Amino acid sequence: MAHEVRGVVATGKGKPVSLETILVPDPGPGEALVKVQTCGVCHTDLHYREGGISDDYPFLLGHEAAGVVEAVGPGVADVAPGDFVILNWRAVCGSCRSCLRGRPQYCFNTHNATQKMTLADGTPLSPALGIGAFAEKTLVAAGQCTKVDPAASPAAAGLLGCGVMAGLGAAVNTGGVGRGDSVAVIGCGGVGNAAIAGARLVGATTIIAVDVDDRKLDWARGFGATHTVNAKESDPVERIRELTGGFGADVVIDAVGRPETYKQAFYARDLAGTVVLVGVPTPEMTLDLPLLDVFGRGGALKSSWYGDCLPSRDFPMLISLYLQGRFDLDAFVTETIGLGDVEEAFTKMHHGEVLRSVVVL
């Protein structure tokens, strides 16, 4: 039996999204039907709308979500109807070369639902990141459901499904930030501020926030930045060095994903320091660096996919810290909106007016 629900669909490149009737099938083997409670409005959804991910329109947008499992298909044992879950786009397979080497956080064969959700006329939909959660219900692979404590606010918890986990993980998992480290974060939107919050959580002592918007720098102070730099007013590389004894930061995180910000991150790190790219570049971008500088400065140049997280490990731990009052997920929620407000939320996000707009269903 198909479930008839409302969902937000991108029908073509650059076209405003529309609210459509969606048909969601009952779960088959290895699948779960989830009643969506909340879903954050993420830059990745805008990338889908703009054709920056693929041209496989129409897209059912939304992926940063929390909800309750309504039904599961045959063979599903890890979640059951009634479980409160955060949806993730890294449902590890357990059998690829990375999983077999004990590195499931880098799984190269993650699962999505096999069946297709469709428009009312039968047109198959491409769910964003295999989730498609700007909808009252969605169908996912059961491994995309991570069970967490139901005491958590769904609006806050769902943000671990993408942006907050990406930023925090870039600092803690990919960058290996630890006690006493100096950290600089370039770009202080939702992902960058999550990196700042993660750096504070693990004991970094100098946390430098860099942006061109004073409003975002104010947000960064609230998440734990010890210093702020407006890149319109001073050279961020020079300021980061000044604030770290002339050496540069131990870890520099580029949460923007542009060649110019990556170069700033590269030259703002200490010798043998680490650069982490978590901002998502567009396909036409290229990087030009002197190879001698890459060799001579040593250290590590890393990119961070989903904060190199393992949802089954990281989501419950971070929800526990949130419920203990040690990790303020609520602070990332700027506003709550309805399904019909997603297009307006894209505009606010593009103009830097919000950390996260969260759809509440």
N, C-alpha and C positions, 0 to 999 in steps of 0.2 A: 504493500500500500504506500502510495506517495503522500507526503505531508505537504500541504499547500501553505506557504509562508511568504512573508515580505522580505526582500533583500535588496541591497544597493549594488547596482550593476554599472560597469563602464562598458559602453557599447562601441566606442571608437576613439581613436587617438585625439586627445585634447577636448573631447566632448564632455559636457557636464554629466555627472552621474545621474542615474534615475532610480526611482524606487519601483521595483517590479515584483510580480508574483513568481515565486520560485517553487519548483517541485523537488522535494528531498526524499529519496527512497529510504525504505527501512534498511537497517544495517545488514550487510552480508557477512561472510566469514572474515574475521579479523577487523571488523569495522564497528564504529560507535556512532550513535545519533545523540547529539548534544543540544540541549535547550540553552541557547546563548543568553547570558545575563548582561554582560558588558563587553565592549570591544573598543580599544583605543584607536584613534585616528593617527596612523603612522605615515612617515614620508614614503615608505615603500608602497603603500596603497596609491599615493599620488604618482609614483614612478610607473605603476601599472597603468593608471589612467592615461598617462602621457606616452605610453609605448616604450618606456625606458627599460622594461624587463623583457617583453616579447610582444608579438602582434597577434597573440592567440585570443582575440576578442570573440565573444563578450566575457569579461571578467566578473566574477562575484568577489567583491572586495572585502577586506577585513581579515585580520589574522591575530591581533593582539588581544586575546579574549579569555574570558572565564565563564563557566556555566556549569550545568548539572547534566550528568549522563542520563538520558531518557531510555535508551535501549542499546543492547549490544548484540552483535552477531555471533554465530557459532565460533567456538575456539577462543573466545576472549575470556581471560582469567584475571587480568591485573586491575580492571575497573569493572564496576557494576552499576546498574541503574540506581540513581540517588546520590552517587559520588559527586562531590564538588571538585571540579578539575580546572586547571589552566591548560589551554591548548598550546602545543608547541609544534614547530615545523622541523624538528629533528627527532623523528621516531626511529631510533637506531635499529638496524637490521639484525645485529648479533653475529653475522656470518661473513661480512666483507673483510678485505685484507686489513683494514684499520681496526675493526672490532676484534678480529682474531689476534691482533697484536696488543690487545688490552687498551686501545685508545678509542673507545666508543664515541667520545665527544667529537671525533673527526669522521664519523661514519660516512662512507661514500655511497650508501645505497639506502637512504632514508625512505620510509614508507608514507604513502598517501592512500586515501580510499580508492578502491577499484571502480566502484560505481560512479556515475556522473550525476550531479545535480543539473537541472535543466530549467529553462524558461517554460512558461505555461504552454508554448507551442512546440515544445520538445527540443529546442535548440540547446545543445550541451554548453555548460558553463565551465570556464577555467577558474577554479578557486584560487585566490591569492595565497601564495606559499602553501598550496595544498590544503587550505583551511576554509576560507570564504565565510567569515563570521560576522559581516554586516548583514545578518539575517537572524530571524527568530529561532531557527534551528539550522544546524549544519551537520554534514556527514563527513567523518574523518576516519583515518586509521586509528585503531584503539591505542596504538603506541603514541599517538599525538595527544593523548589525554594524560596529564600528570595529576594524580590525586594529591590534594593539599588540605590543610585544616579548614573546615567550613566556617570557622569563626572569622576568617579574613574578609574584609570588604571586597566584593567582586570587582568594583571599579579600580581599586588599587592592585589587587592580586593579578588581574589580567595583564597589567603592564609588564609583568615578568615574561609574558609570552613573546616579547620582541625587544622594544627599545631599552627598557631598564636593564634587562639581562644582557643585552649587547654592550651597553656602556660599562656596567659594573664588571662584567666578565672580561672586557678589554683591559681593564686595570688589574684585576685580581688573577684571572686565569691566564690570559695571554701575556700581559705585561709583567706578571709576577711581582706586583708591588707588595712591599713588606714593611715591617716596622722600621721607622726612621728614614725611609726613602723620601726623596724629593720627586714630585710629579708635576708635570705641566699638561694641561688639557686645552687644546685649541678647538673652539666651537662649543658653546655652552647652551645648546638646546637640551632636549630630553636625554639623548644618549650621552652627551658630554657631561651633563650634571650627574647622571648615574655613575659615570666613571669617577667623578669627584667624590660622590657619596661612598663608592666602593673603596677609594683610596683612604678616605678617613676611617672607614670601618676596619681596615686592616692595619692602621697605625702609621700611615705616612705622616711626616711631620711638617713638610713644606708642600702645599698644594696650590699651584698657580693656575688661575683660570684666565683664558685669553678669548676675547670676542671683540666685535666691533659695536655691540649694542650694550649700553649701560644697564638696561633692564635685565638682560640675561646675566650680566656680571653680578647684579644684585641677587638674582636667583642662586648663582654659584656660591656666593657667600653663605647663603642659607643652607646649602648642602655640604659645606665644609671647606670651601676655598679659604686659604690663609692670606692669599694675595690675588689681586686682579690686575689685568693689563688690557687696556683698550687699544687694539691694534691700529685704530685710526689716529691715535695720539702719540704713540711711540712704537719703536721697532720691537716686536715681541721677542725676537732672538736675543737682542741686547738686554732687554728687561729680565728675561728668564735667567740669563747668565748673571746679571747683577744680583738677583734674588737667591742665587745658589753659589755664592762665593766666587763668582767668575768662571765656574766650571760648566754649567748647564745641568739640566735635571737628569736624574737617574732613569726616569721613564717619561717619554713625551707621547701623548695620545692625540692623534689627528681625528677628531670627530666631525670634520667637515668633508674631507675626501676630494680635495682639489690639488693640482700640482703645486700651487704656491703655498698652501698650508702644509703640504707634506715636506716641502723644502725647509720651511720654518721649523717643523718638528725635527727634521734631520739635523739641522745645525744648532738647535737649541738643547740637544742632549749632551750629556757628559761623554767623554771618551769611554768606550766600552758600554755605553748606555743603550737603552732599548727604545725604538720607535714602534708604535702600534698604530696601524691604520684601521679604523673602524667606520669612518665615514665612507659612504658608497660613491665611487666615481661614476661618471657616465662613460659610455663606450668610446667616445672620441678623444678622451683625455690621455695625454702621454706625459712622461716624466724624463727630464734631462738632468742628470747628476754626473759630475766628474767621477770616473771610476776610481781614481786615486783617492778621492775623499771617502768613498765607500770603503775602500780597503784601509785607509789610514786611520779612520775613526773607530774601527772595530765595532764591537757590540753586535746588536741584532736588529734587523728590520723585519717586522712581523705584520701580517694582516690578521684581523680577528673576525671570524665568522660566528655570528650569534654569541659573541663573548666566549667562544670555545667552551660552551656550557654543556653539561649533561643534565637534562631536565629532571630526571628521576633523582639525581643527587642534589642539584642546586635549588630547584623550586621549593621543596619542603623546608630546606634549611633557611632560605631567605624569608619565607613566610613565618617561620618560627621567630626569626630575629625581628620581623615586623610586629608580630603579636607581643613580643617582649618589650617593644618600644625602643629597640636599638637600631631600627632601619625604617625611616619615615617614607614609606611608599605613598602615603596619602598626599604628600607634598608635591608629587608629580602630576596630580590631577588638577588641572586648571579649571575645567568646567565639565559638566555632564550635559549631554544633548540627546536628541532623538534620532531615529534612522533617517528622517527627512532632512536633517541638518548637516549631513556629511560634506556636501559641496561647500557650504559656508565655512565649515571647519577647515577644509583644505586651504581656503583663502587666509584664514587666521594663522594657520601653521606656516604658510609661505611667507607671511609678513612678520613672523616671529612674535606673534601676540600671545601664544600659548605654549606651555610645555606639553600638555596633552589635553585634547578634547576626548571625552570618553562617551561613547554611545551606550545608553542604558535602555534595555529592552524590557 
